[in-house]
């Protein structure tokens, strides 16, 4: 699997939940391939990604040019497993 891009921004409770899920729910399994792109820390890259992928809210996950906007734990697991099995 290639890189997992997570789009986040400050003061976003769901962004914090997603990061905690990757850390604890998935036990850090993907830490070495996760790239967090924060709205204010990486503003240019963030804007480019939201424009290219038509993302309107955070958090969002991008893997291999596919976007997951529903970041509930079960959806995240399913999305990642889809890419692991390829």
CNS distance restraints for C-alpha pairs under 8 A (distance, minus, plus):
assign (resid   1 and name CA) (resid  83 and name CA) 6.14 0.50 0.50
assign (resid   1 and name CA) (resid  84 and name CA) 5.78 0.50 0.50
assign (resid   1 and name CA) (resid  86 and name CA) 7.91 0.50 0.50
assign (resid   2 and name CA) (resid  33 and name CA) 7.08 0.50 0.50
assign (resid   2 and name CA) (resid  63 and name CA) 7.00 0.50 0.50
assign (resid   2 and name CA) (resid  64 and name CA) 6.77 0.50 0.50
assign (resid   3 and name CA) (resid  33 and name CA) 4.93 0.50 0.50
assign (resid   3 and name CA) (resid  34 and name CA) 5.99 0.50 0.50
assign (resid   3 and name CA) (resid  35 and name CA) 6.94 0.50 0.50
assign (resid   3 and name CA) (resid  63 and name CA) 6.41 0.50 0.50
assign (resid   3 and name CA) (resid  64 and name CA) 7.61 0.50 0.50
assign (resid   4 and name CA) (resid  33 and name CA) 5.89 0.50 0.50
assign (resid   4 and name CA) (resid  34 and name CA) 4.68 0.50 0.50
assign (resid   4 and name CA) (resid  35 and name CA) 6.04 0.50 0.50
assign (resid   4 and name CA) (resid  61 and name CA) 6.87 0.50 0.50
assign (resid   4 and name CA) (resid  62 and name CA) 6.00 0.50 0.50
assign (resid   4 and name CA) (resid  63 and name CA) 5.19 0.50 0.50
assign (resid   5 and name CA) (resid  34 and name CA) 5.89 0.50 0.50
assign (resid   5 and name CA) (resid  35 and name CA) 4.82 0.50 0.50
assign (resid   5 and name CA) (resid  36 and name CA) 5.80 0.50 0.50
assign (resid   5 and name CA) (resid  37 and name CA) 6.94 0.50 0.50
assign (resid   5 and name CA) (resid  61 and name CA) 5.58 0.50 0.50
assign (resid   5 and name CA) (resid  62 and name CA) 5.00 0.50 0.50
assign (resid   5 and name CA) (resid  63 and name CA) 6.52 0.50 0.50
assign (resid   6 and name CA) (resid  34 and name CA) 7.18 0.50 0.50
assign (resid   6 and name CA) (resid  35 and name CA) 6.23 0.50 0.50
assign (resid   6 and name CA) (resid  36 and name CA) 4.76 0.50 0.50
assign (resid   6 and name CA) (resid  37 and name CA) 6.01 0.50 0.50
assign (resid   6 and name CA) (resid  59 and name CA) 6.84 0.50 0.50
assign (resid   6 and name CA) (resid  60 and name CA) 5.79 0.50 0.50
assign (resid   6 and name CA) (resid  61 and name CA) 4.64 0.50 0.50
assign (resid   6 and name CA) (resid  62 and name CA) 6.54 0.50 0.50
assign (resid   7 and name CA) (resid  36 and name CA) 6.08 0.50 0.50
assign (resid   7 and name CA) (resid  37 and name CA) 4.96 0.50 0.50
assign (resid   7 and name CA) (resid  38 and name CA) 5.93 0.50 0.50
assign (resid   7 and name CA) (resid  39 and name CA) 7.44 0.50 0.50
assign (resid   7 and name CA) (resid  46 and name CA) 7.07 0.50 0.50
assign (resid   7 and name CA) (resid  58 and name CA) 6.18 0.50 0.50
assign (resid   7 and name CA) (resid  59 and name CA) 5.37 0.50 0.50
assign (resid   7 and name CA) (resid  60 and name CA) 5.19 0.50 0.50
assign (resid   7 and name CA) (resid  61 and name CA) 6.36 0.50 0.50
assign (resid   8 and name CA) (resid  12 and name CA) 7.43 0.50 0.50
assign (resid   8 and name CA) (resid  15 and name CA) 5.60 0.50 0.50
assign (resid   8 and name CA) (resid  36 and name CA) 7.04 0.50 0.50
assign (resid   8 and name CA) (resid  37 and name CA) 6.20 0.50 0.50
assign (resid   8 and name CA) (resid  38 and name CA) 4.75 0.50 0.50
assign (resid   8 and name CA) (resid  39 and name CA) 6.24 0.50 0.50
assign (resid   8 and name CA) (resid  58 and name CA) 5.55 0.50 0.50
assign (resid   8 and name CA) (resid  59 and name CA) 5.09 0.50 0.50
assign (resid   8 and name CA) (resid  60 and name CA) 7.25 0.50 0.50
assign (resid   9 and name CA) (resid  15 and name CA) 7.03 0.50 0.50
assign (resid   9 and name CA) (resid  38 and name CA) 5.11 0.50 0.50
assign (resid   9 and name CA) (resid  39 and name CA) 4.96 0.50 0.50
assign (resid   9 and name CA) (resid  40 and name CA) 6.96 0.50 0.50
assign (resid   9 and name CA) (resid  58 and name CA) 6.95 0.50 0.50
assign (resid   9 and name CA) (resid  59 and name CA) 7.67 0.50 0.50
assign (resid  10 and name CA) (resid  38 and name CA) 7.63 0.50 0.50
assign (resid  10 and name CA) (resid  39 and name CA) 7.64 0.50 0.50
assign (resid  10 and name CA) (resid  40 and name CA) 7.88 0.50 0.50
assign (resid  12 and name CA) (resid  16 and name CA) 6.52 0.50 0.50
assign (resid  12 and name CA) (resid  58 and name CA) 7.54 0.50 0.50
assign (resid  12 and name CA) (resid  59 and name CA) 7.95 0.50 0.50
assign (resid  13 and name CA) (resid  17 and name CA) 6.26 0.50 0.50
assign (resid  14 and name CA) (resid  18 and name CA) 6.11 0.50 0.50
assign (resid  14 and name CA) (resid  58 and name CA) 7.63 0.50 0.50
assign (resid  14 and name CA) (resid  59 and name CA) 6.52 0.50 0.50
assign (resid  15 and name CA) (resid  19 and name CA) 6.29 0.50 0.50
assign (resid  15 and name CA) (resid  58 and name CA) 6.66 0.50 0.50
assign (resid  15 and name CA) (resid  59 and name CA) 5.05 0.50 0.50
assign (resid  16 and name CA) (resid  20 and name CA) 6.17 0.50 0.50
assign (resid  17 and name CA) (resid  21 and name CA) 6.08 0.50 0.50
assign (resid  18 and name CA) (resid  22 and name CA) 6.34 0.50 0.50
assign (resid  18 and name CA) (resid  59 and name CA) 7.48 0.50 0.50
assign (resid  18 and name CA) (resid  71 and name CA) 6.85 0.50 0.50
assign (resid  18 and name CA) (resid  72 and name CA) 7.92 0.50 0.50
assign (resid  18 and name CA) (resid  73 and name CA) 7.75 0.50 0.50
assign (resid  19 and name CA) (resid  23 and name CA) 6.21 0.50 0.50
assign (resid  20 and name CA) (resid  24 and name CA) 5.78 0.50 0.50
assign (resid  20 and name CA) (resid  25 and name CA) 7.18 0.50 0.50
assign (resid  21 and name CA) (resid  25 and name CA) 4.48 0.50 0.50
assign (resid  21 and name CA) (resid  26 and name CA) 6.25 0.50 0.50
assign (resid  21 and name CA) (resid  73 and name CA) 7.00 0.50 0.50
assign (resid  22 and name CA) (resid  26 and name CA) 5.00 0.50 0.50
assign (resid  22 and name CA) (resid  27 and name CA) 6.61 0.50 0.50
assign (resid  22 and name CA) (resid  28 and name CA) 5.83 0.50 0.50
assign (resid  22 and name CA) (resid  29 and name CA) 7.70 0.50 0.50
assign (resid  22 and name CA) (resid  30 and name CA) 7.37 0.50 0.50
assign (resid  22 and name CA) (resid  31 and name CA) 7.78 0.50 0.50
assign (resid  23 and name CA) (resid  27 and name CA) 5.25 0.50 0.50
assign (resid  23 and name CA) (resid  28 and name CA) 4.51 0.50 0.50
assign (resid  23 and name CA) (resid  29 and name CA) 7.90 0.50 0.50
assign (resid  23 and name CA) (resid  31 and name CA) 7.70 0.50 0.50
assign (resid  24 and name CA) (resid  28 and name CA) 6.48 0.50 0.50
assign (resid  26 and name CA) (resid  30 and name CA) 7.76 0.50 0.50
assign (resid  30 and name CA) (resid  34 and name CA) 6.18 0.50 0.50
assign (resid  37 and name CA) (resid  41 and name CA) 7.38 0.50 0.50
assign (resid  37 and name CA) (resid  42 and name CA) 5.89 0.50 0.50
assign (resid  37 and name CA) (resid  45 and name CA) 7.24 0.50 0.50
assign (resid  37 and name CA) (resid  46 and name CA) 6.06 0.50 0.50
assign (resid  38 and name CA) (resid  42 and name CA) 5.52 0.50 0.50
assign (resid  38 and name CA) (resid  43 and name CA) 7.06 0.50 0.50
assign (resid  38 and name CA) (resid  46 and name CA) 6.64 0.50 0.50
assign (resid  39 and name CA) (resid  43 and name CA) 5.02 0.50 0.50
assign (resid  39 and name CA) (resid  46 and name CA) 5.53 0.50 0.50
assign (resid  39 and name CA) (resid  47 and name CA) 7.67 0.50 0.50
assign (resid  42 and name CA) (resid  46 and name CA) 5.91 0.50 0.50
assign (resid  43 and name CA) (resid  47 and name CA) 6.09 0.50 0.50
assign (resid  44 and name CA) (resid  48 and name CA) 6.22 0.50 0.50
assign (resid  45 and name CA) (resid  49 and name CA) 6.17 0.50 0.50
assign (resid  46 and name CA) (resid  50 and name CA) 6.24 0.50 0.50
assign (resid  47 and name CA) (resid  51 and name CA) 6.08 0.50 0.50
assign (resid  48 and name CA) (resid  52 and name CA) 6.01 0.50 0.50
assign (resid  49 and name CA) (resid  53 and name CA) 5.92 0.50 0.50
assign (resid  49 and name CA) (resid  54 and name CA) 7.93 0.50 0.50
assign (resid  49 and name CA) (resid  55 and name CA) 7.71 0.50 0.50
assign (resid  50 and name CA) (resid  54 and name CA) 5.37 0.50 0.50
assign (resid  50 and name CA) (resid  55 and name CA) 4.61 0.50 0.50
assign (resid  50 and name CA) (resid  56 and name CA) 6.93 0.50 0.50
assign (resid  51 and name CA) (resid  55 and name CA) 6.78 0.50 0.50
assign (resid  53 and name CA) (resid  67 and name CA) 7.29 0.50 0.50
assign (resid  55 and name CA) (resid  60 and name CA) 7.53 0.50 0.50
assign (resid  55 and name CA) (resid  69 and name CA) 7.75 0.50 0.50
assign (resid  57 and name CA) (resid  69 and name CA) 7.74 0.50 0.50
assign (resid  58 and name CA) (resid  69 and name CA) 7.62 0.50 0.50
assign (resid  59 and name CA) (resid  69 and name CA) 6.93 0.50 0.50
assign (resid  59 and name CA) (resid  71 and name CA) 7.04 0.50 0.50
assign (resid  60 and name CA) (resid  67 and name CA) 6.91 0.50 0.50
assign (resid  60 and name CA) (resid  68 and name CA) 5.75 0.50 0.50
assign (resid  60 and name CA) (resid  69 and name CA) 4.79 0.50 0.50
assign (resid  60 and name CA) (resid  70 and name CA) 7.40 0.50 0.50
assign (resid  60 and name CA) (resid  71 and name CA) 6.85 0.50 0.50
assign (resid  61 and name CA) (resid  67 and name CA) 5.64 0.50 0.50
assign (resid  61 and name CA) (resid  68 and name CA) 5.09 0.50 0.50
assign (resid  61 and name CA) (resid  69 and name CA) 6.65 0.50 0.50
assign (resid  61 and name CA) (resid  71 and name CA) 7.71 0.50 0.50
assign (resid  62 and name CA) (resid  66 and name CA) 5.50 0.50 0.50
assign (resid  62 and name CA) (resid  67 and name CA) 4.57 0.50 0.50
assign (resid  62 and name CA) (resid  68 and name CA) 6.43 0.50 0.50
assign (resid  63 and name CA) (resid  67 and name CA) 6.65 0.50 0.50
assign (resid  63 and name CA) (resid  83 and name CA) 7.73 0.50 0.50
assign (resid  68 and name CA) (resid  76 and name CA) 7.64 0.50 0.50
assign (resid  68 and name CA) (resid  79 and name CA) 7.34 0.50 0.50
assign (resid  70 and name CA) (resid  75 and name CA) 6.71 0.50 0.50
assign (resid  70 and name CA) (resid  76 and name CA) 7.79 0.50 0.50
assign (resid  71 and name CA) (resid  75 and name CA) 6.13 0.50 0.50
assign (resid  71 and name CA) (resid  76 and name CA) 5.63 0.50 0.50
assign (resid  72 and name CA) (resid  76 and name CA) 6.20 0.50 0.50
assign (resid  73 and name CA) (resid  77 and name CA) 6.19 0.50 0.50
assign (resid  74 and name CA) (resid  78 and name CA) 6.23 0.50 0.50
assign (resid  75 and name CA) (resid  79 and name CA) 6.05 0.50 0.50
assign (resid  76 and name CA) (resid  80 and name CA) 6.16 0.50 0.50
assign (resid  77 and name CA) (resid  81 and name CA) 6.02 0.50 0.50
assign (resid  78 and name CA) (resid  82 and name CA) 6.15 0.50 0.50
assign (resid  79 and name CA) (resid  83 and name CA) 6.81 0.50 0.50
assign (resid  80 and name CA) (resid  84 and name CA) 6.22 0.50 0.50
assign (resid  81 and name CA) (resid  85 and name CA) 6.10 0.50 0.50
assign (resid  82 and name CA) (resid  86 and name CA) 6.93 0.50 0.50
